[in-house]
């Protein structure tokens, strides 16, 4: 489905935020890749959690540096 087709769909429920839409699409993609055996959802979640922690920690240090 192209972008023009997507924008022409009739919205019958509450409109989703861009953040919600991206989260839902990403989750659907991960589920499809897991189902097809391209990746392990459990391993993806583990690596994503580690990366989120790493980025959060780095940003915390940046904030501390700016305060000093």
C-alpha positions as CSV (number, residue, x, y, z in Angstrom):
1,X,0.0,0.0,0.0
2,X,1.5,3.3,-1.1
3,X,1.6,6.5,0.9
4,X,-1.3,8.0,-1.1
5,X,-3.4,4.9,-0.4
6,X,-2.7,5.1,3.3
7,X,-3.7,8.8,3.5
8,X,-7.0,8.0,1.7
9,X,-8.2,5.5,4.3
10,X,-11.3,6.4,6.2
11,X,-10.4,6.8,9.9
12,X,-13.2,5.1,11.9
13,X,-11.5,5.3,15.4
14,X,-9.4,7.7,17.3
15,X,-6.5,9.1,15.2
16,X,-3.2,7.7,16.4
17,X,-0.2,9.9,17.1
18,X,2.9,9.5,14.9
19,X,4.7,7.9,17.8
20,X,1.9,5.3,18.3
21,X,1.8,4.6,14.6
22,X,5.5,4.0,14.4
23,X,5.5,1.8,17.5
24,X,2.7,-0.3,16.1
25,X,4.4,-0.7,12.7
26,X,7.7,-1.6,14.3
27,X,6.0,-4.2,16.5
28,X,4.2,-5.7,13.5
29,X,7.5,-5.9,11.6
30,X,9.3,-7.6,14.5
31,X,6.5,-10.1,14.8
32,X,6.6,-10.9,11.0
33,X,10.4,-11.3,11.1
34,X,10.2,-13.5,14.2
35,X,7.4,-15.6,12.6
36,X,9.5,-16.1,9.4
37,X,12.6,-17.0,11.4
38,X,14.6,-14.0,10.3
39,X,15.2,-12.9,13.9
40,X,14.4,-14.0,17.4
41,X,11.9,-11.6,19.1
42,X,13.4,-12.5,22.5
43,X,17.0,-11.7,21.3
44,X,15.7,-8.5,19.6
45,X,14.1,-7.3,22.9
46,X,17.2,-8.1,24.8
47,X,19.5,-6.2,22.5
48,X,17.0,-3.3,22.2
49,X,16.8,-3.1,26.0
50,X,20.6,-3.0,26.3
51,X,20.8,-0.3,23.6
52,X,18.1,1.8,25.3
53,X,19.9,1.6,28.6
54,X,23.2,2.5,27.0
55,X,21.7,5.6,25.3
56,X,19.8,6.7,28.4
57,X,23.0,6.4,30.5
58,X,25.0,8.4,27.9
59,X,22.3,11.2,27.8
60,X,22.4,11.3,31.6
61,X,26.1,11.9,31.6
62,X,25.7,14.6,28.9
63,X,23.1,16.3,31.2
64,X,25.6,16.1,34.1
65,X,28.4,17.6,32.0
66,X,26.2,20.5,31.0
67,X,25.3,21.2,34.7
68,X,29.0,21.3,35.6
